[in-house]
Every structure is written in structure tokens, then in C-alpha cells.
Amino acid sequence: MDVINATDSIAVRAIKARAMAQNVPSPCISVCKMDEQRVLCVGCLRTLQEIRDWSTMNDVDKREVWSRIEQRAAAQESARSLRP
């Protein structure tokens, strides 16, 4: 598997990361800022709990987080496309 490029969109990075059997990379892109609702990081789309737990997660759990990130990215894109 090729190394995940930081310039890839979060959704593309999620697809690549979920395909990795081991050494699943962190979604962090060093844009550590919570959204207005203080639910998700605007850089990586993880919750505070996911960020906190990342370093102790196994690869299966990390791929699950990446799956949720992909879903969140799709939901955000869908919401943006509905705006006038």
C-alpha cells in the first residue's frame, strides 16, 4: 500500500487507511481545532474521545475510526451540496 499523502482529501485518505492491514496511520493533519459544536476536529473529523484513545487502539479499531471519518466527510459534503 502506498503511503497516505497529506494532500489527499480526508475521504480518500480514509479509503486508503481502511485498506491497510497493519500500522494504520493517524488521521491527524496538525489542524487541531474543534468545530463550533465542539464535537469534531475540523482537521481530522475525529471526536475528542477518538483522538484521546487513538494511541492505544489496535489496527481494527483504527480502521473503524477511519470508517466513521469517511461517513462524516460524506455527510459534510452532502450538506455543502445542499446549500444555495
TORTORVEX-657536 format. One line per 2 residues: number of its first residue (from 1); their letters; for each residue x, y, z of N, C-alpha, C. Coordinates in nm, 2 decimals. Example, Ala and Ser with C-alpha at 12.3 -4.5 7.8 and 13.67 -1.06 7.14 Angstrom:
# residues 2
1 = AS = 1.32 -0.57 0.78 1.23 -0.45 0.78 1.32 -0.33 0.78; 1.28 -0.22 0.71 1.37 -0.11 0.71 1.29 0.00 0.79 .
//
This chain:
# residues 84
1 = MD = 0.08 -0.12 0.00 0.00 0.00 0.00 0.09 0.12 0.00; 0.06 0.22 -0.08 0.14 0.34 -0.09 0.11 0.43 0.04 .
3 = VI = 0.21 0.51 0.07 0.20 0.60 0.19 0.09 0.70 0.16; 0.01 0.73 0.26 -0.10 0.82 0.25 -0.04 0.96 0.24 .
5 = NA = -0.08 1.03 0.13 -0.04 1.16 0.10 -0.12 1.26 0.18; -0.06 1.35 0.25 -0.13 1.45 0.34 -0.22 1.54 0.25 .
7 = TD = -0.19 1.56 0.12 -0.27 1.65 0.04 -0.40 1.58 -0.01; -0.41 1.45 0.01 -0.54 1.38 -0.03 -0.65 1.43 0.06 .
9 = SI = -0.77 1.43 0.01 -0.89 1.46 0.09 -0.90 1.36 0.20; -0.97 1.40 0.30 -0.99 1.31 0.42 -1.06 1.18 0.37 .
11 = AV = -1.16 1.19 0.28 -1.23 1.08 0.24 -1.14 0.98 0.16; -1.05 1.03 0.08 -0.96 0.95 0.00 -0.86 0.88 0.10 .
13 = RA = -0.81 0.96 0.20 -0.72 0.91 0.30 -0.79 0.80 0.38; -0.92 0.81 0.40 -0.99 0.71 0.48 -1.00 0.58 0.40 .
15 = IK = -1.02 0.59 0.28 -1.03 0.47 0.19 -0.89 0.40 0.20; -0.79 0.47 0.18 -0.65 0.41 0.18 -0.62 0.35 0.32 .
17 = AR = -0.65 0.43 0.42 -0.62 0.38 0.56 -0.69 0.25 0.59; -0.82 0.25 0.55 -0.90 0.13 0.59 -0.85 0.00 0.51 .
19 = AM = -0.78 0.02 0.40 -0.73 -0.09 0.33 -0.60 -0.15 0.39; -0.54 -0.08 0.48 -0.41 -0.12 0.54 -0.44 -0.22 0.65 .
21 = AQ = -0.36 -0.33 0.64 -0.38 -0.44 0.74 -0.32 -0.41 0.87; -0.21 -0.33 0.87 -0.14 -0.30 0.99 -0.08 -0.16 0.98 .
23 = NV = -0.03 -0.11 1.10 0.03 0.02 1.10 -0.07 0.13 1.04; -0.19 0.12 1.08 -0.29 0.22 1.03 -0.25 0.36 1.07 .
25 = PS = -0.24 0.45 0.98 -0.19 0.58 1.01 -0.29 0.67 1.08; -0.25 0.77 1.16 -0.33 0.86 1.22 -0.40 0.95 1.12 .
27 = PC = -0.52 0.99 1.14 -0.59 1.09 1.06 -0.54 1.23 1.08; -0.46 1.26 1.19 -0.42 1.39 1.22 -0.34 1.46 1.11 .
29 = IS = -0.38 1.58 1.08 -0.31 1.66 0.98 -0.26 1.79 1.05; -0.25 1.79 1.18 -0.20 1.91 1.26 -0.28 2.03 1.24 .
31 = VC = -0.41 2.01 1.22 -0.51 2.12 1.22 -0.60 2.09 1.34; -0.55 2.11 1.46 -0.62 2.07 1.58 -0.71 2.18 1.63 .
33 = KM = -0.83 2.18 1.58 -0.93 2.28 1.62 -1.07 2.21 1.62; -1.15 2.23 1.72 -1.28 2.17 1.73 -1.38 2.25 1.65 .
35 = DE = -1.48 2.19 1.60 -1.59 2.26 1.53 -1.67 2.35 1.62; -1.76 2.43 1.57 -1.84 2.52 1.66 -1.91 2.44 1.77 .
37 = QR = -1.96 2.32 1.74 -2.04 2.24 1.83 -1.94 2.17 1.93; -1.81 2.18 1.91 -1.71 2.11 1.99 -1.74 1.96 1.99 .
39 = VL = -1.77 1.91 1.87 -1.79 1.76 1.85 -1.68 1.70 1.78; -1.64 1.76 1.67 -1.53 1.70 1.58 -1.42 1.80 1.56 .
41 = CV = -1.30 1.74 1.54 -1.19 1.82 1.50 -1.21 1.86 1.35; -1.19 1.98 1.32 -1.21 2.02 1.18 -1.10 1.97 1.09 .
43 = GC = -0.98 1.93 1.14 -0.88 1.88 1.06 -0.89 1.73 1.02; -0.93 1.65 1.12 -0.93 1.50 1.10 -1.07 1.44 1.12 .
45 = LR = -1.17 1.52 1.16 -1.30 1.47 1.18 -1.32 1.36 1.28; -1.23 1.36 1.38 -1.24 1.27 1.49 -1.31 1.34 1.61 .
47 = TL = -1.37 1.26 1.70 -1.42 1.32 1.82 -1.31 1.33 1.92; -1.33 1.40 2.03 -1.22 1.41 2.13 -1.19 1.27 2.19 .
49 = QE = -1.29 1.19 2.21 -1.27 1.05 2.26 -1.18 0.97 2.16; -1.21 0.98 2.03 -1.13 0.91 1.93 -0.99 0.96 1.93 .
51 = IR = -0.97 1.09 1.94 -0.83 1.14 1.95 -0.76 1.09 2.07; -0.83 1.10 2.18 -0.77 1.05 2.31 -0.73 0.91 2.31 .
53 = DW = -0.82 0.82 2.25 -0.79 0.68 2.25 -0.70 0.63 2.14; -0.67 0.71 2.04 -0.60 0.66 1.92 -0.47 0.58 1.95 .
55 = ST = -0.39 0.64 2.04 -0.26 0.57 2.06 -0.27 0.43 2.13; -0.38 0.40 2.19 -0.40 0.27 2.25 -0.48 0.18 2.17 .
57 = MN = -0.54 0.22 2.06 -0.62 0.14 1.97 -0.54 0.04 1.89; -0.60 -0.08 1.87 -0.54 -0.17 1.77 -0.58 -0.13 1.63 .
59 = DV = -0.52 -0.20 1.53 -0.55 -0.16 1.39 -0.69 -0.18 1.35; -0.76 -0.28 1.41 -0.90 -0.30 1.38 -0.99 -0.18 1.42 .
61 = DK = -0.96 -0.13 1.54 -1.03 -0.02 1.59 -1.00 0.11 1.52; -0.87 0.12 1.48 -0.83 0.24 1.40 -0.90 0.24 1.26 .
63 = RE = -0.91 0.13 1.20 -0.99 0.12 1.07 -1.13 0.16 1.09; -1.19 0.12 1.21 -1.33 0.16 1.23 -1.34 0.31 1.25 .
65 = VW = -1.25 0.37 1.31 -1.25 0.52 1.33 -1.24 0.58 1.19; -1.15 0.53 1.10 -1.14 0.58 0.97 -1.27 0.56 0.89 .
67 = SR = -1.34 0.45 0.91 -1.47 0.43 0.85 -1.57 0.54 0.89; -1.57 0.57 1.02 -1.66 0.68 1.07 -1.62 0.82 1.01 .
69 = IE = -1.49 0.84 1.00 -1.44 0.96 0.94 -1.49 0.97 0.79; -1.48 0.87 0.72 -1.53 0.86 0.58 -1.68 0.90 0.58 .
71 = QR = -1.76 0.84 0.67 -1.90 0.87 0.68 -1.92 1.02 0.71; -1.85 1.07 0.80 -1.86 1.21 0.84 -1.82 1.30 0.73 .
73 = AA = -1.72 1.27 0.65 -1.68 1.35 0.54 -1.79 1.35 0.43; -1.85 1.24 0.41 -1.95 1.23 0.31 -2.08 1.31 0.35 .
75 = AQ = -2.11 1.30 0.48 -2.22 1.38 0.53 -2.19 1.53 0.52; -2.07 1.57 0.55 -2.04 1.71 0.53 -2.04 1.76 0.39 .
77 = ES = -2.00 1.67 0.30 -2.00 1.71 0.16 -2.15 1.71 0.11; -2.23 1.62 0.15 -2.37 1.63 0.12 -2.44 1.75 0.17 .
79 = AR = -2.41 1.79 0.29 -2.47 1.91 0.35 -2.42 2.04 0.27; -2.29 2.04 0.23 -2.24 2.15 0.15 -2.31 2.16 0.01 .
81 = SL = -2.34 2.05 -0.05 -2.40 2.05 -0.18 -2.55 2.09 -0.17; -2.61 2.09 -0.06 -2.75 2.13 -0.04 -2.76 2.28 -0.02 .
83 = RP = -2.65 2.34 0.02 -2.65 2.49 0.05 -2.66 2.57 -0.08; -2.74 2.68 -0.08 -2.76 2.76 -0.20 -2.63 2.83 -0.24 .
//
